[in-house]
Amino acid sequence: MALAVAHGHAIFLDCALDRYFALSPTENDALLRLLAGEPISDRARRALTAATGIEANTQNFRALMAPRSSRPLVERGVPDDPSGWTVRLSAIYHLVAARLAIGLGGFRAALLQLARIEAMPARSSTAMAECRDRIVCAHDWLSGHATAHDACLLRSLALARHLRSAACAAQLVIAVRAEPFSAHCWVQSDDRLLNEEIDHAASFEPILVVQ
């Protein structure tokens, strides 16, 4: 289970059931007060526990929230296309693997599989940056040929798998926004966005980060 507060609306992600859900206005207000460290009634606490399946206390709900960085996001700044066919073929492999992971095991299993990828031995920061740029450009090329424009989860999962397998830092970020509700997904390397623009990413609130 994961939690984000977007524009005053608490949004939960139940990874096991692959669904998002919100609370009633009364429960939402109680949760916001609890996160702010304010007291709530026993009745409101019981209602929150019943609605979320989580014992309603400040520590439990704060533990569900994605870690926040104090540093601003940075544009990726990738060269035009330094990839080449070897890296592109590897990108295709990781796209197929990501599609199979989602299709066979579901959302939660695909995320767990990503988290378990063992990184190869680390290289110098310069070599890692060059490798990262090649991989990102290969997936940029692939997204124009093999995936729908709105297939952000599939594209981001494939990119994150590829990067982590090549010993490049990569975090898969799942984010939400309210009114109207929308969910989105992208990949970062620390605070550097790799497959999304800053203006678009900034309009979402991270709800789950797979390190």
C-alpha positions as CSV (number, residue, x, y, z in Angstrom):
1,M,0.0,0.0,0.0
2,A,1.2,3.5,-0.8
3,L,-0.2,7.0,-0.1
4,A,0.1,10.5,-1.6
5,V,-1.6,13.7,-0.8
6,A,-2.3,15.7,-4.0
7,H,-3.9,19.1,-3.7
8,G,-5.5,18.2,-0.4
9,H,-6.7,14.8,-1.6
10,A,-5.4,11.6,0.0
11,I,-4.9,8.9,-2.7
12,F,-4.0,5.3,-1.9
13,L,-2.4,2.8,-4.3
14,D,-3.1,-0.9,-3.5
15,C,-0.3,-2.6,-5.4
16,A,-1.7,-6.1,-4.7
17,L,-5.0,-5.3,-6.3
18,D,-3.6,-2.9,-8.8
19,R,-6.0,-0.1,-7.9
20,Y,-6.1,3.5,-6.6
21,F,-8.7,4.7,-4.2
22,A,-9.7,7.8,-2.3
23,L,-11.6,8.5,0.9
24,S,-14.8,10.2,1.7
25,P,-14.6,13.9,2.4
26,T,-14.9,13.3,6.2
27,E,-12.3,10.5,6.2
28,N,-10.0,12.6,4.0
29,D,-10.2,15.5,6.4
30,A,-9.4,13.2,9.4
31,L,-6.4,11.7,7.6
32,L,-5.0,15.1,6.7
33,R,-5.4,16.2,10.4
34,L,-3.7,13.0,11.5
35,L,-0.7,13.6,9.1
36,A,-0.4,17.1,10.4
37,G,-0.1,15.7,13.9
38,E,-3.5,16.9,15.1
39,P,-5.8,14.8,17.3
40,I,-8.9,13.1,15.8
41,S,-11.8,11.4,17.5
42,D,-11.9,7.7,18.2
43,R,-14.9,7.4,15.8
44,A,-12.8,9.0,12.9
45,R,-9.9,6.7,13.8
46,R,-12.1,3.6,13.5
47,A,-13.5,4.9,10.2
48,L,-10.0,5.4,8.7
49,T,-9.0,1.9,9.8
50,A,-12.0,0.4,8.3
51,A,-11.6,2.3,5.0
52,T,-7.9,1.6,4.5
53,G,-7.3,-1.7,6.3
54,I,-4.5,0.1,8.2
55,E,-4.4,0.9,11.9
56,A,-5.0,4.6,11.9
57,N,-2.1,6.4,13.5
58,T,0.2,9.1,12.2
59,Q,3.3,6.8,12.0
60,N,1.6,4.1,9.9
61,F,0.3,6.5,7.3
62,R,3.5,8.5,7.0
63,A,5.3,5.3,6.4
64,L,3.2,4.8,3.3
65,M,4.3,8.0,1.7
66,A,7.1,8.2,-0.9
67,P,10.4,9.9,0.2
68,R,10.7,13.5,-0.8
69,S,13.9,15.1,-2.1
70,S,14.9,18.6,-1.1
71,R,16.6,19.1,-4.4
72,P,14.7,20.2,-7.5
73,L,14.3,17.9,-10.5
74,V,16.8,18.3,-13.4
75,E,16.3,17.9,-17.1
76,R,18.1,14.9,-18.5
77,G,20.2,16.6,-21.2
78,V,20.7,13.5,-23.3
79,P,22.6,13.9,-26.7
80,D,20.6,13.4,-29.9
81,D,21.1,9.7,-30.3
82,P,24.3,7.9,-29.3
83,S,22.7,4.5,-28.9
84,G,23.3,2.1,-31.9
85,W,21.7,-1.2,-32.7
86,T,23.3,-3.3,-30.0
87,V,21.7,-1.1,-27.3
88,R,18.4,-0.9,-29.2
89,L,18.1,-4.6,-29.4
90,S,18.7,-4.8,-25.7
91,A,16.0,-2.2,-25.2
92,I,13.6,-4.4,-27.2
93,Y,14.5,-7.3,-25.0
94,H,13.7,-5.3,-21.8
95,L,10.4,-4.0,-23.3
96,V,9.3,-7.6,-24.0
97,A,10.5,-8.6,-20.5
98,A,8.5,-5.8,-18.9
99,R,5.4,-6.6,-20.9
100,L,5.6,-10.3,-19.8
101,A,6.3,-9.3,-16.2
102,I,3.1,-7.2,-16.1
103,G,1.0,-9.6,-18.1
104,L,2.0,-12.8,-16.3
105,G,2.5,-11.6,-12.7
106,G,0.6,-8.3,-12.5
107,F,1.6,-4.8,-11.3
108,R,2.9,-5.8,-7.9
109,A,5.0,-8.7,-9.2
110,A,6.5,-6.6,-11.9
111,L,7.6,-4.0,-9.4
112,L,9.1,-6.6,-7.1
113,Q,10.9,-8.1,-10.0
114,L,12.4,-4.7,-10.8
115,A,13.5,-4.2,-7.2
116,R,15.3,-7.6,-7.2
117,I,17.5,-6.9,-10.3
118,E,21.1,-7.2,-9.2
119,A,23.2,-4.5,-10.5
120,M,26.4,-5.3,-12.3
121,P,29.7,-4.0,-10.9
122,A,29.7,-0.2,-10.8
123,R,31.9,1.8,-13.2
124,S,33.2,5.4,-13.1
125,S,30.7,8.2,-13.1
126,T,31.7,9.2,-16.6
127,A,31.3,5.7,-18.0
128,M,28.0,5.3,-16.2
129,A,26.6,8.6,-17.6
130,E,27.6,7.6,-21.2
131,C,26.0,4.2,-20.7
132,R,22.8,5.8,-19.3
133,D,22.6,8.2,-22.3
134,R,22.9,5.3,-24.8
135,I,20.2,3.4,-23.0
136,V,17.8,6.3,-22.6
137,C,18.2,7.2,-26.3
138,A,17.6,3.6,-27.3
139,H,14.3,3.7,-25.4
140,D,13.4,7.0,-26.9
141,W,13.8,5.4,-30.3
142,L,11.8,2.4,-29.2
143,S,8.9,4.4,-27.8
144,G,8.3,5.9,-31.2
145,H,8.0,2.4,-32.8
146,A,6.7,-0.1,-30.4
147,T,4.6,1.4,-27.6
148,A,1.5,3.7,-27.3
149,H,2.1,7.3,-26.3
150,D,0.2,6.7,-23.0
151,A,1.9,3.4,-22.1
152,C,4.0,5.2,-19.4
153,L,4.2,2.2,-17.0
154,L,5.4,-0.3,-19.7
155,R,7.9,2.1,-21.2
156,S,9.2,3.2,-17.8
157,L,9.5,-0.3,-16.4
158,A,11.4,-1.4,-19.5
159,L,13.8,1.6,-19.2
160,A,14.3,1.1,-15.4
161,R,15.0,-2.7,-15.9
162,H,17.6,-1.9,-18.7
163,L,19.4,0.8,-16.6
164,R,19.6,-1.2,-13.4
165,S,20.8,-4.3,-15.3
166,A,23.6,-2.1,-16.7
167,A,24.6,-0.8,-13.3
168,C,23.1,2.6,-13.9
169,A,21.2,4.3,-11.1
170,A,17.4,4.3,-11.8
171,Q,14.3,4.9,-9.8
172,L,10.8,4.1,-11.1
173,V,8.5,6.8,-9.9
174,I,4.7,6.3,-9.9
175,A,2.8,9.6,-9.3
176,V,-0.8,10.9,-9.1
177,R,-2.8,14.1,-9.2
178,A,-6.4,14.9,-8.3
179,E,-9.3,16.8,-9.9
180,P,-9.4,15.0,-12.2
181,F,-7.6,12.0,-11.0
182,S,-4.7,10.9,-13.1
183,A,-1.7,8.5,-12.6
184,H,1.6,8.7,-14.3
185,C,5.0,7.0,-14.3
186,W,8.6,7.9,-15.2
187,V,12.2,7.1,-14.5
188,Q,14.8,9.2,-12.6
189,S,18.4,8.8,-11.8
190,D,18.6,10.5,-8.5
191,D,17.0,13.9,-9.3
192,R,17.6,13.7,-13.1
193,L,14.5,12.9,-15.1
194,L,15.3,10.4,-17.8
195,N,12.0,10.0,-19.8
196,E,9.8,12.9,-18.8
197,E,9.8,16.7,-18.9
198,I,10.1,18.7,-15.7
199,D,6.9,20.7,-16.3
200,H,4.8,17.6,-16.7
201,A,6.4,15.6,-13.8
202,A,5.9,18.6,-11.5
203,S,2.2,18.5,-11.9
204,F,2.1,15.0,-10.2
205,E,2.7,13.9,-6.6
206,P,4.9,10.8,-6.2
207,I,3.1,8.0,-4.5
208,L,5.6,5.2,-4.9
209,V,9.3,5.1,-5.7
210,V,11.0,1.8,-6.6
211,Q,14.6,2.3,-5.6
